[in-house]
Amino acid sequence: MALRWPEPIPTLQKEVQQYGWRRVIFMHLDELVTRVTAGIPLTEVRNIIRGEPPPRPNPRVKPHTEGFILHIKPSFYHEAVTRLYPTFRLGLLSFYLFLIETITGIFLMIFYTPSPLVAYENMLRILNNVPFGQLMRDVHRLGAEAMVVAVMLHMLRTFFTASYKRPRQFTWATGVILLVFTLFLSFSGYLLPWDQLSYWAVTIGTSMAEATPPPALGRIVNLILRGAPDIGAAGLLRFYLLHVIFLPLLLFFIFFVHYYKVVRHGLSLPPEVEAVGDDTARKVPPEKRVPYIPDIAIQEALWGIGLIAFLVIGAAFFYDAPLEQHADPLNTPLHTTAPWYFLWLQGLLKDPFLLALDRLGLPRPPSTIYNSKMIMGVILPGLILFFLLIMPYLDFNISRRYSHRRKALVAGLVGVSAWTLLTYMGTPAFAVTSSADVEVLQEFMPLNPDPLFGEGKVRTIPYEQLVPGTYDTRSLQPPADAPRLARVLEDLKRRVETDPHLPQGYAIVRISEVQAGLKRFEITLRWLKLDEHHQPVRDEQGNPVFQEAKRAIYLHRDSTHGGG
């Protein structure tokens, strides 16, 4: 038998000679589109754009059977879950936010070194010298906050629609784990700017781990997290590796386990659609099927575009990721708190039980029996987490109808209310006060941005309205051409004169121009000194003695403070 040489690969010139250049371009473009879409030819893409129904066999399902990206996605959905209710697209938004965080995080990693010697300078370089650096950081920070909110709301939605019930108990458990990892992923990135806000927020957060029983284990856990008794180079490197490698990989792995279970059991339908005790998410009648391509794919693409637009517009015009002064372990800012999503833990550490005993005038239990920090900081949060994990297995009510779950819904609302109350208790506004003069100065011009008062009222005054002079609140005559300055002086006068801890108090404000474009703003508080019987203290001449507190800041014309 004679050997035959294989047919030579046709060249572009021969194809053009045989079919013409228009058909050759179409053939190669069709091949490219088919490969990119994992099976959908160019003609079918045109039919999709025109809104025409798919042929038989349906090429639009090939990306689900032959493609890598859509292999895990179902090829169709029940029409009841394609509307905004009941999912509110919170799971999808959470995943999109994770992708956005990954992309912006990689961008920021290029210009960042996890060392206390250069980390803060790297942040300044990103904000001032790197093209789009500030926008990327703002989007990254805003996206991180939004991701925490989206995951928390997704979990609440799942509870209130009873989507955790059989057969989705394990799906719920993986969702709880995802929430925990999301919180710690955001928390691990908190330290990286190496400013006062991040340093002390993480210091407070890691100190909670020290309450882990027994005390020896708590000290070891705290030492592992910080890398030393206090946060330094080792702690920053640990948090950096947690933030960019360990936690993202864990989150990514648990997400795919979670999503596999979602697809395996199907998206739960609205409670009112199914009969009591039935789970028909995977039994979708043909007339109620909505294909993923193109209907759901277009919806998801639009949600992604809208989310990106929201983050970019928000970061560009309405949100600035804070960057305070360089981290200073020797200077603890007033009213320091943990990140907002851990404020409820800080509220627990203030111990509502002991506060209630104090309010009722009852004695506190001895510390040998009642270790408040251990119980409220470790044991109770651990029990809450354990209960959330096993909750679906303890719910024997087979109905998902709202009218059949009144007790569960009330319990959920009570839980949300308790979390809100504990979050408020974790803020500086609750059960944390300094002396009256310190609080007044902190309210009007804190040395560092304050969680309670922001940058203070003085920094909201436009530079042009900082009219040099001395202003005494006892005979206040603010300049007529400086309305914002006048308003701040009136607020200061009212605040000092109405504070019961500042008897006969008044303030003297001095504004002076130090050099061109730089002014000094000084507040001096004076109030009557009282003895232990709340009587005025007098000097040798019989004159009342006044106490005094003073603070000054410098404001530059080119600062970004309110209108400055």
Secondary structure as UniProt FT lines:
FT   HELIX           12..19
FT   HELIX           21..36
FT   TURN            37..38
FT   HELIX           42..50
FT   HELIX           59..61
FT   HELIX           62..66
FT   TURN            71..72
FT   STRAND          76..78
FT   HELIX           79..81
FT   TURN            85..89
FT   HELIX           90..109
FT   TURN            110..111
FT   TURN            116..118
FT   HELIX           119..128
FT   TURN            131..132
FT   HELIX           133..160
FT   TURN            161..164
FT   TURN            166..167
FT   HELIX           169..188
FT   TURN            189..190
FT   TURN            192..193
FT   HELIX           196..207
FT   HELIX           208..211
FT   HELIX           215..226
FT   HELIX           233..241
FT   HELIX           242..246
FT   HELIX           247..265
FT   TURN            271..273
FT   TURN            276..277
FT   TURN            281..282
FT   HELIX           286..288
FT   STRAND          289..291
FT   HELIX           292..296
FT   HELIX           297..313
FT   HELIX           314..318
FT   TURN            329..330
FT   TURN            334..335
FT   HELIX           340..342
FT   HELIX           343..349
FT   HELIX           352..360
FT   TURN            367..369
FT   HELIX           372..374
FT   HELIX           375..379
FT   HELIX           380..394
FT   HELIX           402..404
FT   HELIX           406..425
FT   TURN            428..429
FT   HELIX           436..444
FT   TURN            451..453
FT   HELIX           458..460
FT   HELIX           463..465
FT   STRAND          469..472
FT   HELIX           473..475
FT   TURN            480..481
FT   HELIX           483..497
FT   TURN            500..501
FT   TURN            503..504
FT   STRAND          506..515
FT   TURN            516..517
FT   STRAND          518..528
FT   TURN            532..533
FT   TURN            540..541
FT   STRAND          546..556
FT   TURN            557..558
FT   TURN            562..563
//
